[in-house]
Amino acid sequence: MNIISKKTLVQFYEKHAQAKIPLEVWHADVRKAQWENSEQIKRDYASASFLRDNRVVFNIKGNDFRLIVHIDYKRKIVRVKFVGTHSEYSKINAEEI
């Protein structure tokens, strides 16, 4: 999958060092993936949550951080919409961010 934008992940883990390795692992794994549907994501990430409009919420470093992406399965694009602490996540609308 092609991921847009790694810059968002880097900016986040520069402020939250404990997120660096888990986000880099997620990034490397997703770049290798060729997901065609949510079932394939669930196979790889059992704790992933699925929202409307092909949005997916990933738990990073257990449940310390949350990552929201939009996936265009046809074009193989994963667009980062939000990365934050669990506390920050609880203050947003994951379906609209």
N, CA, C and O atoms as a GROMACS GRO file, in nm:
protein
  388
    1MET      N    1   0.085  -0.117   0.000
    1MET     CA    2   0.000   0.000   0.000
    1MET      C    3   0.090   0.124   0.000
    1MET      O    4   0.200   0.122   0.055
    2ASN      N    5   0.042   0.229  -0.061
    2ASN     CA    6   0.112   0.358  -0.059
    2ASN      C    7   0.055   0.440   0.056
    2ASN      O    8  -0.067   0.456   0.067
    3ILE      N    9   0.141   0.493   0.139
    3ILE     CA   10   0.096   0.565   0.258
    3ILE      C   11   0.122   0.714   0.242
    3ILE      O   12   0.233   0.757   0.210
    4ILE      N   13   0.017   0.792   0.265
    4ILE     CA   14   0.024   0.938   0.262
    4ILE      C   15  -0.024   0.984   0.400
    4ILE      O   16  -0.142   0.959   0.425
    5SER      N   17   0.042   1.043   0.485
    5SER     CA   18   0.173   1.099   0.474
    5SER      C   19   0.255   1.052   0.592
    5SER      O   20   0.212   1.060   0.707
    6LYS      N   21   0.373   1.003   0.563
    6LYS     CA   22   0.462   0.960   0.670
    6LYS      C   23   0.504   1.080   0.755
    6LYS      O   24   0.532   1.066   0.874
    7LYS      N   25   0.508   1.197   0.694
    7LYS     CA   26   0.548   1.318   0.766
    7LYS      C   27   0.463   1.337   0.892
    7LYS      O   28   0.515   1.377   0.996
    8THR      N   29   0.335   1.310   0.883
    8THR     CA   30   0.245   1.323   0.998
    8THR      C   31   0.289   1.229   1.109
    8THR      O   32   0.289   1.266   1.227
    9LEU      N   33   0.325   1.107   1.073
    9LEU     CA   34   0.371   1.009   1.173
    9LEU      C   35   0.501   1.055   1.237
    9LEU      O   36   0.518   1.046   1.359
   10VAL      N   37   0.594   1.103   1.155
   10VAL     CA   38   0.724   1.148   1.206
   10VAL      C   39   0.706   1.267   1.301
   10VAL      O   40   0.767   1.270   1.408
   11GLN      N   41   0.625   1.362   1.262
   11GLN     CA   42   0.601   1.478   1.349
   11GLN      C   43   0.543   1.434   1.483
   11GLN      O   44   0.576   1.490   1.587
   12PHE      N   45   0.458   1.334   1.480
   12PHE     CA   46   0.399   1.285   1.605
   12PHE      C   47   0.503   1.216   1.691
   12PHE      O   48   0.514   1.245   1.810
   13TYR      N   49   0.580   1.124   1.633
   13TYR     CA   50   0.674   1.051   1.718
   13TYR      C   51   0.796   1.133   1.757
   13TYR      O   52   0.870   1.094   1.846
   14GLU      N   53   0.817   1.246   1.693
   14GLU     CA   54   0.921   1.337   1.742
   14GLU      C   55   0.880   1.399   1.876
   14GLU      O   56   0.965   1.436   1.956
   15LYS      N   57   0.750   1.410   1.899
   15LYS     CA   58   0.698   1.463   2.025
   15LYS      C   59   0.669   1.351   2.126
   15LYS      O   60   0.667   1.375   2.247
   16HIS      N   61   0.645   1.230   2.076
   16HIS     CA   62   0.610   1.115   2.159
   16HIS      C   63   0.704   1.000   2.123
   16HIS      O   64   0.668   0.911   2.045
   17ALA      N   65   0.824   1.003   2.180
   17ALA     CA   66   0.930   0.909   2.141
   17ALA      C   67   0.888   0.763   2.155
   17ALA      O   68   0.932   0.678   2.077
   18GLN      N   69   0.804   0.732   2.252
   18GLN     CA   70   0.763   0.593   2.273
   18GLN      C   71   0.674   0.542   2.160
   18GLN      O   72   0.648   0.422   2.152
   19ALA      N   73   0.627   0.630   2.073
   19ALA     CA   74   0.546   0.589   1.958
   19ALA      C   75   0.630   0.560   1.835
   19ALA      O   76   0.580   0.506   1.737
   20LYS      N   77   0.758   0.597   1.837
   20LYS     CA   78   0.841   0.587   1.716
   20LYS      C   79   0.849   0.445   1.662
   20LYS      O   80   0.813   0.422   1.546
   21ILE      N   81   0.894   0.352   1.741
   21ILE     CA   82   0.911   0.215   1.690
   21ILE      C   83   0.778   0.154   1.649
   21ILE      O   84   0.769   0.097   1.540
   22PRO      N   85   0.672   0.162   1.732
   22PRO     CA   86   0.544   0.104   1.687
   22PRO      C   87   0.491   0.167   1.557
   22PRO      O   88   0.435   0.096   1.474
   23LEU      N   89   0.507   0.298   1.540
   23LEU     CA   90   0.460   0.362   1.416
   23LEU      C   91   0.547   0.323   1.297
   23LEU      O   92   0.496   0.305   1.187
   24GLU      N   93   0.677   0.310   1.318
   24GLU     CA   94   0.764   0.267   1.209
   24GLU      C   95   0.734   0.123   1.168
   24GLU      O   96   0.737   0.091   1.049
   25VAL      N   97   0.705   0.037   1.264
   25VAL     CA   98   0.668  -0.102   1.233
   25VAL      C   99   0.536  -0.104   1.157
   25VAL      O  100   0.524  -0.174   1.057
   26TRP      N  101   0.437  -0.027   1.204
   26TRP     CA  102   0.308  -0.020   1.134
   26TRP      C  103   0.331   0.026   0.990
   26TRP      O  104   0.278  -0.034   0.896
   27HIS      N  105   0.409   0.132   0.973
   27HIS     CA  106   0.436   0.187   0.840
   27HIS      C  107   0.499   0.082   0.749
   27HIS      O  108   0.456   0.064   0.635
   28ALA      N  109   0.600   0.013   0.798
   28ALA     CA  110   0.669  -0.089   0.718
   28ALA      C  111   0.574  -0.204   0.681
   28ALA      O  112   0.575  -0.251   0.568
   29ASP      N  113   0.494  -0.247   0.776
   29ASP     CA  114   0.399  -0.357   0.751
   29ASP      C  115   0.294  -0.317   0.648
   29ASP      O  116   0.261  -0.395   0.558
   30VAL      N  117   0.241  -0.197   0.661
   30VAL     CA  118   0.135  -0.152   0.570
   30VAL      C  119   0.190  -0.129   0.430
   30VAL      O  120   0.120  -0.155   0.332
   31ARG      N  121   0.312  -0.082   0.419
   31ARG     CA  122   0.371  -0.064   0.284
   31ARG      C  123   0.381  -0.198   0.211
   31ARG      O  124   0.370  -0.202   0.088
   32LYS      N  125   0.402  -0.306   0.284
   32LYS     CA  126   0.412  -0.439   0.223
   32LYS      C  127   0.274  -0.499   0.192
   32LYS      O  128   0.263  -0.587   0.106
   33ALA      N  129   0.172  -0.452   0.260
   33ALA     CA  130   0.038  -0.510   0.246
   33ALA      C  131  -0.022  -0.478   0.109
   33ALA      O  132   0.017  -0.381   0.043
   34GLN      N  133  -0.115  -0.561   0.068
   34GLN     CA  134  -0.190  -0.540  -0.056
   34GLN      C  135  -0.339  -0.560  -0.027
   34GLN      O  136  -0.406  -0.639  -0.093
   35TRP      N  137  -0.388  -0.488   0.073
   35TRP     CA  138  -0.525  -0.506   0.117
   35TRP      C  139  -0.626  -0.474   0.008
   35TRP      O  140  -0.613  -0.375  -0.064
   36GLU      N  141  -0.725  -0.559  -0.002
   36GLU     CA  142  -0.836  -0.537  -0.096
   36GLU      C  143  -0.967  -0.514  -0.024
   36GLU      O  144  -1.066  -0.472  -0.085
   37ASN      N  145  -0.970  -0.542   0.107
   37ASN     CA  146  -1.093  -0.526   0.184
   37ASN      C  147  -1.062  -0.526   0.334
   37ASN      O  148  -0.950  -0.554   0.376
   38SER      N  149  -1.164  -0.496   0.412
   38SER     CA  150  -1.146  -0.485   0.557
   38SER      C  151  -1.114  -0.619   0.622
   38SER      O  152  -1.047  -0.623   0.725
   39GLU      N  153  -1.161  -0.728   0.564
   39GLU     CA  154  -1.132  -0.860   0.622
   39GLU      C  155  -0.982  -0.888   0.622
   39GLU      O  156  -0.930  -0.950   0.715
   40GLN      N  157  -0.914  -0.844   0.518
   40GLN     CA  158  -0.769  -0.864   0.512
   40GLN      C  159  -0.697  -0.780   0.617
   40GLN      O  160  -0.596  -0.823   0.673
   41ILE      N  161  -0.748  -0.662   0.642
   41ILE     CA  162  -0.689  -0.578   0.748
   41ILE      C  163  -0.711  -0.645   0.883
   41ILE      O  164  -0.619  -0.653   0.965
   42LYS      N  165  -0.831  -0.694   0.907
   42LYS     CA  166  -0.865  -0.758   1.034
   42LYS      C  167  -0.776  -0.880   1.058
   42LYS      O  168  -0.740  -0.910   1.172
   43ARG      N  169  -0.741  -0.950   0.952
   43ARG     CA  170  -0.652  -1.065   0.963
   43ARG      C  171  -0.515  -1.021   1.015
   43ARG      O  172  -0.454  -1.089   1.098
   44ASP      N  173  -0.468  -0.906   0.966
   44ASP     CA  174  -0.336  -0.855   1.006
   44ASP      C  175  -0.340  -0.775   1.136
   44ASP      O  176  -0.243  -0.775   1.213
   45TYR      N  177  -0.451  -0.707   1.161
   45TYR     CA  178  -0.465  -0.620   1.279
   45TYR      C  179  -0.600  -0.649   1.344
   45TYR      O  180  -0.699  -0.581   1.316
   46ALA      N  181  -0.603  -0.748   1.430
   46ALA     CA  182  -0.729  -0.793   1.491
   46ALA      C  183  -0.798  -0.683   1.570
   46ALA      O  184  -0.920  -0.684   1.582
   47SER      N  185  -0.722  -0.589   1.625
   47SER     CA  186  -0.783  -0.484   1.707
   47SER      C  187  -0.829  -0.363   1.626
   47SER      O  188  -0.881  -0.267   1.683
   48ALA      N  189  -0.810  -0.365   1.495
   48ALA     CA  190  -0.851  -0.252   1.412
   48ALA      C  191  -1.003  -0.234   1.419
   48ALA      O  192  -1.078  -0.331   1.426
   49SER      N  193  -1.045  -0.108   1.416
   49SER     CA  194  -1.188  -0.075   1.415
   49SER      C  195  -1.220  -0.010   1.281
   49SER      O  196  -1.140   0.066   1.227
   50PHE      N  197  -1.337  -0.042   1.228
   50PHE     CA  198  -1.374   0.006   1.096
   50PHE      C  199  -1.490   0.104   1.106
   50PHE      O  200  -1.591   0.077   1.171
   51LEU      N  201  -1.472   0.219   1.042
   51LEU     CA  202  -1.572   0.324   1.042
   51LEU      C  203  -1.627   0.338   0.901
   51LEU      O  204  -1.582   0.271   0.808
   52ARG      N  205  -1.725   0.426   0.886
   52ARG     CA  206  -1.781   0.448   0.752
   52ARG      C  207  -1.676   0.512   0.661
   52ARG      O  208  -1.573   0.561   0.708
   53ASP      N  209  -1.703   0.511   0.534
   53ASP     CA  210  -1.618   0.575   0.433
   53ASP      C  211  -1.475   0.518   0.431
   53ASP      O  212  -1.379   0.592   0.409
   54ASN      N  213  -1.462   0.388   0.453
   54ASN     CA  214  -1.332   0.320   0.447
   54ASN      C  215  -1.227   0.378   0.542
   54ASN      O  216  -1.108   0.381   0.511
   55ARG      N  217  -1.273   0.423   0.657
   55ARG     CA  218  -1.180   0.468   0.761
   55ARG      C  219  -1.152   0.353   0.856
   55ARG      O  220  -1.240   0.272   0.888
   56VAL      N  221  -1.028   0.348   0.901
   56VAL     CA  222  -0.985   0.243   0.992
   56VAL      C  223  -0.910   0.307   1.108
   56VAL      O  224  -0.830   0.399   1.088
   57VAL      N  225  -0.937   0.258   1.228
   57VAL     CA  226  -0.866   0.304   1.348
   57VAL      C  227  -0.775   0.191   1.394
   57VAL      O  228  -0.820   0.079   1.419
   58PHE      N  229  -0.646   0.222   1.405
   58PHE     CA  230  -0.548   0.126   1.453
   58PHE      C  231  -0.504   0.166   1.593
   58PHE      O  232  -0.481   0.284   1.621
   59ASN      N  233  -0.493   0.068   1.681
   59ASN     CA  234  -0.434   0.089   1.812
   59ASN      C  235  -0.283   0.074   1.797
   59ASN      O  236  -0.235  -0.025   1.742
   60ILE      N  237  -0.210   0.172   1.845
   60ILE     CA  238  -0.065   0.172   1.834
   60ILE      C  239  -0.006   0.164   1.975
   60ILE      O  240  -0.049   0.235   2.066
   61LYS      N  241   0.092   0.076   1.991
   61LYS     CA  242   0.155   0.053   2.122
   61LYS      C  243   0.049   0.015   2.224
   61LYS      O  244   0.025   0.085   2.323
   62GLY      N  245  -0.013  -0.098   2.197
   62GLY     CA  246  -0.126  -0.140   2.279
   62GLY      C  247  -0.242  -0.050   2.246
   62GLY      O  248  -0.297  -0.056   2.136
   63ASN      N  249  -0.280   0.031   2.340
   63ASN     CA  250  -0.387   0.127   2.316
   63ASN      C  251  -0.343   0.267   2.359
   63ASN      O  252  -0.427   0.354   2.385
   64ASP      N  253  -0.211   0.288   2.366
   64ASP     CA  254  -0.160   0.419   2.409
   64ASP      C  255  -0.187   0.527   2.305
   64ASP      O  256  -0.212   0.642   2.338
   65PHE      N  257  -0.182   0.487   2.177
   65PHE     CA  258  -0.199   0.582   2.068
   65PHE      C  259  -0.302   0.529   1.969
   65PHE      O  260  -0.323   0.408   1.959
   66ARG      N  261  -0.364   0.621   1.898
   66ARG     CA  262  -0.462   0.585   1.795
   66ARG      C  263  -0.421   0.647   1.664
   66ARG      O  264  -0.374   0.761   1.658
   67LEU      N  265  -0.441   0.570   1.558
   67LEU     CA  266  -0.409   0.613   1.423
   67LEU      C  267  -0.533   0.592   1.337
   67LEU      O  268  -0.585   0.481   1.328
   68ILE      N  269  -0.580   0.699   1.274
   68ILE     CA  270  -0.696   0.690   1.185
   68ILE      C  271  -0.647   0.710   1.042
   68ILE      O  272  -0.573   0.804   1.013
   69VAL      N  273  -0.689   0.620   0.955
   69VAL     CA  274  -0.653   0.632   0.814
   69VAL      C  275  -0.778   0.616   0.728
   69VAL      O  276  -0.879   0.561   0.771
   70HIS      N  277  -0.768   0.666   0.607
   70HIS     CA  278  -0.869   0.640   0.504
   70HIS      C  279  -0.802   0.552   0.400
   70HIS      O  280  -0.688   0.579   0.359
   71ILE      N  281  -0.870   0.447   0.357
   71ILE     CA  282  -0.810   0.355   0.261
   71ILE      C  283  -0.888   0.356   0.130
   71ILE      O  284  -1.010   0.340   0.127
   72ASP      N  285  -0.813   0.374   0.023
   72ASP     CA  286  -0.866   0.358  -0.112
   72ASP      C  287  -0.813   0.223  -0.160
   72ASP      O  288  -0.701   0.213  -0.209
   73TYR      N  289  -0.896   0.121  -0.146
   73TYR     CA  290  -0.852  -0.014  -0.177
   73TYR      C  291  -0.815  -0.030  -0.325
   73TYR      O  292  -0.718  -0.098  -0.358
   74LYS      N  293  -0.891   0.032  -0.411
   74LYS     CA  294  -0.868   0.018  -0.555
   74LYS      C  295  -0.732   0.076  -0.596
   74LYS      O  296  -0.659   0.015  -0.674
   75ARG      N  297  -0.699   0.192  -0.542
   75ARG     CA  298  -0.572   0.258  -0.576
   75ARG      C  299  -0.457   0.218  -0.484
   75ARG      O  300  -0.343   0.258  -0.506
   76LYS      N  301  -0.488   0.138  -0.381
   76LYS     CA  302  -0.386   0.092  -0.284
   76LYS      C  303  -0.323   0.210  -0.210
   76LYS      O  304  -0.201   0.215  -0.192
   77ILE      N  305  -0.408   0.305  -0.167
   77ILE     CA  306  -0.360   0.424  -0.096
   77ILE      C  307  -0.416   0.425   0.046
   77ILE      O  308  -0.536   0.404   0.067
   78VAL      N  309  -0.329   0.449   0.142
   78VAL     CA  310  -0.366   0.466   0.282
   78VAL      C  311  -0.329   0.609   0.319
   78VAL      O  312  -0.212   0.646   0.317
   79ARG      N  313  -0.429   0.690   0.351
   79ARG     CA  314  -0.405   0.830   0.385
   79ARG      C  315  -0.421   0.849   0.536
   79ARG      O  316  -0.528   0.822   0.592
   80VAL      N  317  -0.315   0.896   0.600
   80VAL     CA  318  -0.320   0.922   0.745
   80VAL      C  319  -0.409   1.044   0.769
   80VAL      O  320  -0.385   1.152   0.714
   81LYS      N  321  -0.511   1.026   0.853
   81LYS     CA  322  -0.603   1.134   0.887
   81LYS      C  323  -0.575   1.192   1.026
   81LYS      O  324  -0.596   1.310   1.050
   82PHE      N  325  -0.527   1.106   1.117
   82PHE     CA  326  -0.505   1.149   1.256
   82PHE      C  327  -0.412   1.049   1.322
   82PHE      O  328  -0.421   0.928   1.300
   83VAL      N  329  -0.323   1.100   1.404
   83VAL     CA  330  -0.247   1.018   1.497
   83VAL      C  331  -0.239   1.096   1.627
   83VAL      O  332  -0.207   1.215   1.627
   84GLY      N  333  -0.269   1.029   1.737
   84GLY     CA  334  -0.270   1.099   1.864
   84GLY      C  335  -0.273   1.003   1.981
   84GLY      O  336  -0.280   0.881   1.965
   85THR      N  337  -0.268   1.062   2.098
   85THR     CA  338  -0.280   0.981   2.220
   85THR      C  339  -0.424   0.934   2.233
   85THR      O  340  -0.514   0.984   2.166
   86HIS      N  341  -0.443   0.837   2.319
   86HIS     CA  342  -0.580   0.788   2.343
   86HIS      C  343  -0.668   0.903   2.393
   86HIS      O  344  -0.784   0.914   2.355
   87SER      N  345  -0.612   0.987   2.478
   87SER     CA  346  -0.686   1.102   2.531
   87SER      C  347  -0.724   1.199   2.420
   87SER      O  348  -0.838   1.248   2.417
   88GLU      N  349  -0.632   1.228   2.329
   88GLU     CA  350  -0.662   1.318   2.217
   88GLU      C  351  -0.768   1.257   2.126
   88GLU      O  352  -0.857   1.327   2.076
   89TYR      N  353  -0.759   1.127   2.105
   89TYR     CA  354  -0.856   1.057   2.020
   89TYR      C  355  -0.997   1.069   2.077
   89TYR      O  356  -1.094   1.084   2.002
   90SER      N  357  -1.009   1.063   2.207
   90SER     CA  358  -1.142   1.068   2.270
   90SER      C  359  -1.208   1.205   2.253
   90SER      O  360  -1.328   1.218   2.280
   91LYS      N  361  -1.133   1.306   2.211
   91LYS     CA  362  -1.187   1.441   2.195
   91LYS      C  363  -1.226   1.474   2.051
   91LYS      O  364  -1.275   1.584   2.024
   92ILE      N  365  -1.204   1.381   1.958
   92ILE     CA  366  -1.234   1.409   1.817
   92ILE      C  367  -1.348   1.322   1.767
   92ILE      O  368  -1.387   1.225   1.832
   93ASN      N  369  -1.400   1.357   1.652
   93ASN     CA  370  -1.496   1.272   1.582
   93ASN      C  371  -1.418   1.197   1.475
   93ASN      O  372  -1.381   1.254   1.372
   94ALA      N  373  -1.393   1.071   1.498
   94ALA     CA  374  -1.308   0.991   1.410
   94ALA      C  375  -1.364   0.978   1.269
   94ALA      O  376  -1.289   0.952   1.175
   95GLU      N  377  -1.493   0.995   1.254
   95GLU     CA  378  -1.554   0.983   1.121
   95GLU      C  379  -1.548   1.112   1.041
   95GLU      O  380  -1.580   1.113   0.922
   96GLU      N  381  -1.506   1.221   1.106
   96GLU     CA  382  -1.505   1.350   1.036
   96GLU      C  383  -1.368   1.414   1.024
   96GLU      O  384  -1.348   1.505   0.944
   97ILE      N  385  -1.273   1.368   1.102
   97ILE     CA  386  -1.142   1.432   1.101
   97ILE      C  387  -1.070   1.410   0.970
   97ILE      O  388  -0.958   1.457   0.952
   0.00000   0.00000   0.00000
